[in-house]
């Protein structure tokens, strides 16, 4: 599939970059220019989550001798072009003569264009200070943005000398609003040390490296942004089984629909969910499904809710379902879905369902009988449901969408890449394991989604994802794995746009719906 790039170790990434770029300046310099420009644009986009750039913006660069430092210098050049009244401090971990040639060139061009707005510090020992008093004072000042370009993917632990002292000072400085690492936080590599730059965002240039996705590094990596520099325009031949999802996974959703089509041409999603105690979840799933591009949506919901839901989402069809005394779906309504099943092309079960024994028995029964692409979410993610359905519908298109707690309930073990693959292989399902990095697997390969962020850490985010996914699966000829990859990327990119427009705090979960169009 297009839109998927392999995740490599740092050693593999070094070899691949050398193969496609070599040591040829005519190839390396344009790649550095693209990396620096992409980095500047992405930093400005992500900084919008905490505020807008102001007239007196202050930037701090930590620059080492390698190409990461060169990327940082090129990024600063573009940032200062954008921010007319901004100023910058550059803290070098080495003298100018130690910089690689392309990094020297990047500094010379930066200085020629923006010299009066830049102060730079070179390291030297003074009065017992590892970096000198003046640099130490500079590293303790307030800054809006700090870029870490000290050490790259050839890092071997531990951080030493000036670089270690600089990282320690910056990590201890509470007056830096936004911390960005270039490619990898300094101190992180195939082998990592005890001291690392603590980033809010890490901008992986050209290739996503394994250390970025390892759980033990999450606190220092922050949020991952993948800057695609075209390094995989040539096919990378390997046995990789972990990939990062790129925005190109959404390309099929950007194409024109056939001129001769009607609502039935784009599928019909049935949603069997909801309870009197959790009415909002199913409504959010329906609202998201209506945005997915599916032609028709029918909600089977407790009868006490159906009329109200029809006023909130009149585009959907609503079927009132008999309720248990506690307000969940009762077994006696089974015929309501089975008598209509031939009209459907997909089925979503779970949001707001509740965990009554009668309702779970109903769900297991119906999900086993209905031979349609199936999404199991939230309260439907019970072992007694998933296992019965998977056994009776071997080879079917089934997607489960657990968060880490639900995954442990299903699998009996903590969430990990290997546990995820084992679970998918055991039951023949595709699984979207939701988290700061949502991982999608079919049992053979794991795909990492780095779109989205803490703005999604609120109730209802998973209900919207389930609705999007159900709608995509119900569209004609849609398959479980591609639909799952598209859904998590679409959901995450909409969340990024929401946070940039409105911040991370004063938003509602359903605000994400209005950002779905721009996300594709």
Secondary structure as UniProt FT lines:
FT   TURN            2..3
FT   STRAND          4..8
FT   HELIX           10..21
FT   TURN            22..23
FT   HELIX           25..47
FT   TURN            48..50
FT   TURN            55..56
FT   STRAND          58..63
FT   HELIX           67..82
FT   TURN            84..85
FT   STRAND          87..92
FT   HELIX           96..98
FT   HELIX           101..114
FT   HELIX           115..117
FT   STRAND          118..121
FT   TURN            127..128
FT   HELIX           133..139
FT   STRAND          143..149
FT   TURN            153..154
FT   HELIX           161..171
FT   TURN            174..175
FT   STRAND          176..182
FT   TURN            186..187
FT   STRAND          201..205
FT   STRAND          208..209
FT   HELIX           210..213
FT   HELIX           215..217
FT   HELIX           218..221
FT   STRAND          223..227
FT   TURN            231..232
FT   STRAND          242..245
FT   HELIX           247..254
FT   HELIX           263..266
FT   STRAND          268..272
FT   TURN            276..277
FT   HELIX           279..290
FT   TURN            291..293
FT   STRAND          296..302
FT   HELIX           303..312
FT   TURN            314..315
FT   STRAND          317..321
FT   TURN            325..326
FT   HELIX           331..333
FT   HELIX           334..338
FT   TURN            339..340
FT   HELIX           341..343
FT   STRAND          346..349
FT   TURN            351..352
FT   HELIX           357..369
FT   STRAND          373..376
FT   HELIX           378..380
FT   HELIX           383..392
FT   TURN            393..395
FT   STRAND          398..400
FT   HELIX           404..411
FT   HELIX           417..427
FT   STRAND          430..434
FT   STRAND          438..441
FT   STRAND          446..449
FT   HELIX           454..456
FT   TURN            459..460
FT   HELIX           461..474
FT   TURN            476..477
FT   HELIX           480..502
FT   HELIX           509..515
FT   HELIX           516..519
//
